Amino acid sequence: MSTTELAWFKSSYSGSQGDSCVEAAATQQAVHVRDSKGIALPHFAVGRDG
């Protein structure tokens, strides 16, 4: 699945000023995390296993 197909949302851990935003997208296999200021940069994914 490409990053453009993921449903990204702003994390509740992001800064309230909008200057330090983390976005996440969940799939059945993993939770993907990226910097909202650099969406073209690589992101990382964490598996959902146990």
N, C-alpha and C positions, 0 to 999 in steps of 0.2 A: 504494500500500500504506500503510495507517495504521500509526502507531507501536505500536498494541496488537497488531498482527499480526506484528511483527518479533520475532525470537528474540534478546533482549538478553543479553549476558554481561558480567561485570565485567572490565575491562581489566587486564592484568598490570602496567600503569603506574600503577594506582590505589594510594593509600596503604595501608599495612598496618594502620593504626589504624581504618580504615573511615570516616574523616572527609572524605576527598577522593577520591571514587570516580567514575571515568569508566566508562560502559558503551558497548559497541559492538554493532552488529548488521550482518551482511553479507548482501547480496542479490546477484543476478547483475549488477545495474546499479551498485551503490554500496556504500560502507561508511558506516553512520550512526553518529553519536557524540552522546551526551547526558550530562548531569550526573545522577547517580543520586539526588541530593537534590532535584532539580527535574524529575522526569520529565514533568510537565504543561507545562513550558516548552518552547519550540522547540528542536529539535536541528538539527545540520547533517549533510550528507551529502557525501562525496567520491566522485567518479566513479572507476570502475575502469579507464578507458581508459589504455592504455600508459603 
